[in-house]
Amino acid sequence: MRILHIIGGGEYGGAEQYLVNLARKLQGSPYQIQMACFYDSEFAAVLRKYQIPVHTVLPSSRFDFTLAQKLRRLMIQEKIDIVHTHGVRANFFGRLAARKLKLPIATTVHSELRQDYQNPVAYMLALGMERMTQPLTTRYIAISNSIKQDMIKRGIPEQKIEVIYSGIDFAEFVEEKTSTLELPQPPVIGIVGRLQEVKGHRYAIMAMPAILQKYPEVNLVIIGDGPLKEDLMKLAKQIQVADNVHFLGFQQSVSSLLNQFDIFLMPSLSEGLGLSLIEAMSQGIPVIASEVGGMVDVVQDTGDLLTSTGILVSAKDANAIAENAKLLLADSNIAQQMGMRGQADVLKRFNSERMIAEIADFYEKL
């Protein structure tokens, strides 16, 4: 079975990492994966590194309507059996290309459309492109239940949607090259994520005065880069916590740094699933996360620290972050036990073997 995945590929984010993991795991299987992307950038380079067939279908402009023709020619040339699309532009042109060839079309939705397009004009354009072609998709994959609900609100029939959680190769994650970076003295509260508004870093920083009042030795470590770095550094200075807030920038190897965290924090305003959260939990680190998006699927918060796999708090609530961080800092045994429960849970539910088996079954049903 020859399957063509189509994605923009202009960045190397969660969806791109998902596809690399999927393609690598299916190498040598009956499912022959090929990739088509609209940029010859880091994503394409990673695919080549792992000897995954990749076709760069370069547009002449952002709205190059010959893309559908180019993709159709590629599908014919490579004798494709199934087309699998990811992202608004890839969905639009991939569906149009596959329709004329009467190929089954799968679409994976990795995030909520509204969060991807903050500009109202861009959002309406993206929504229009989706509504024009979404009936052409044979079946959908949602990577979390919250995304499934968002899709239903956008008019996609529930019976066409299957929830398949993204899976992580935990053994490979642990085997990542060890970072030589030294973190500040513990206790350390850590965040991993691009510095943009939707990730909610400002609420973590705003929680620090209350945390430091009781635990003055605590350090907040922020791993990641992005457009909000200067604003977040100014905020830390304004509320006089700059000495305890450390911006470490983008780091290639994260697993060895996670092991130095006492608490992992994910204060996002929206999240498709939260792969960084899953990675942290897989290392046995107690977590505090916003009660939004797919993170509700990941963290099982019973309301009792003795039975929960992590703690969920309302988004944009710096006070809730501070109070729950202090609870975990107050009792290392409770924090450790929570981390162990979280670790056991995500290793079972979010491993790549489970994801691959479910996606293979999904393809057989198309």
Rosetta blueprint (number, residue, H / E / L):
1 M L
2 R E
3 I E
4 L E
5 H E
6 I E
7 I E
8 G L
9 G L
10 G L
11 E L
12 Y L
13 G L
14 G H
15 A H
16 E H
17 Q H
18 Y H
19 L H
20 V H
21 N H
22 L H
23 A H
24 R H
25 K H
26 L H
27 Q L
28 G L
29 S L
30 P L
31 Y L
32 Q E
33 I E
34 Q E
35 M E
36 A E
37 C E
38 F L
39 Y L
40 D L
41 S L
42 E H
43 F H
44 A H
45 A H
46 V H
47 L H
48 R H
49 K H
50 Y L
51 Q L
52 I L
53 P L
54 V E
55 H E
56 T E
57 V L
58 L L
59 P L
60 S L
61 S L
62 R L
63 F L
64 D L
65 F L
66 T L
67 L H
68 A H
69 Q H
70 K H
71 L H
72 R H
73 R H
74 L H
75 M H
76 I H
77 Q H
78 E L
79 K L
80 I L
81 D L
82 I E
83 V E
84 H E
85 T E
86 H E
87 G L
88 V H
89 R H
90 A H
91 N H
92 F H
93 F H
94 G H
95 R H
96 L H
97 A H
98 A H
99 R H
100 K H
101 L H
102 K L
103 L L
104 P L
105 I E
106 A E
107 T E
108 T E
109 V E
110 H L
111 S L
112 E L
113 L H
114 R H
115 Q H
116 D H
117 Y L
118 Q L
119 N L
120 P H
121 V H
122 A H
123 Y H
124 M H
125 L H
126 A H
127 L H
128 G H
129 M H
130 E H
131 R H
132 M H
133 T H
134 Q H
135 P H
136 L H
137 T L
138 T L
139 R E
140 Y E
141 I E
142 A E
143 I L
144 S L
145 N H
146 S H
147 I H
148 K H
149 Q H
150 D H
151 M H
152 I H
153 K H
154 R L
155 G L
156 I L
157 P L
158 E H
159 Q H
160 K H
161 I E
162 E E
163 V E
164 I L
165 Y L
166 S L
167 G L
168 I E
169 D L
170 F H
171 A H
172 E H
173 F H
174 V H
175 E L
176 E L
177 K L
178 T L
179 S L
180 T L
181 L L
182 E L
183 L L
184 P L
185 Q L
186 P L
187 P L
188 V E
189 I E
190 G E
191 I E
192 V E
193 G L
194 R L
195 L L
196 Q L
197 E H
198 V H
199 K H
200 G L
201 H H
202 R H
203 Y H
204 A H
205 I H
206 M H
207 A H
208 M H
209 P H
210 A H
211 I H
212 L H
213 Q H
214 K H
215 Y L
216 P L
217 E L
218 V L
219 N E
220 L E
221 V E
222 I E
223 I E
224 G E
225 D L
226 G L
227 P L
228 L L
229 K H
230 E H
231 D H
232 L H
233 M H
234 K H
235 L H
236 A H
237 K H
238 Q H
239 I L
240 Q L
241 V L
242 A H
243 D H
244 N H
245 V E
246 H E
247 F E
248 L E
249 G E
250 F L
251 Q L
252 Q L
253 S L
254 V L
255 S H
256 S H
257 L H
258 L H
259 N L
260 Q L
261 F L
262 D L
263 I E
264 F E
265 L E
266 M E
267 P L
268 S L
269 L L
270 S L
271 E L
272 G L
273 L L
274 G L
275 L H
276 S H
277 L H
278 I H
279 E H
280 A H
281 M H
282 S H
283 Q L
284 G L
285 I L
286 P L
287 V E
288 I E
289 A E
290 S E
291 E L
292 V L
293 G L
294 G L
295 M H
296 V H
297 D H
298 V H
299 V L
300 Q L
301 D L
302 T L
303 G L
304 D L
305 L L
306 L L
307 T L
308 S L
309 T L
310 G L
311 I E
312 L E
313 V E
314 S L
315 A L
316 K L
317 D L
318 A H
319 N H
320 A H
321 I H
322 A H
323 E H
324 N H
325 A H
326 K H
327 L H
328 L H
329 L H
330 A H
331 D L
332 S H
333 N H
334 I H
335 A H
336 Q H
337 Q H
338 M H
339 G H
340 M H
341 R H
342 G H
343 Q H
344 A H
345 D H
346 V H
347 L H
348 K H
349 R H
350 F L
351 N E
352 S H
353 E H
354 R H
355 M H
356 I H
357 A H
358 E H
359 I H
360 A H
361 D H
362 F H
363 Y H
364 E H
365 K H
366 L L
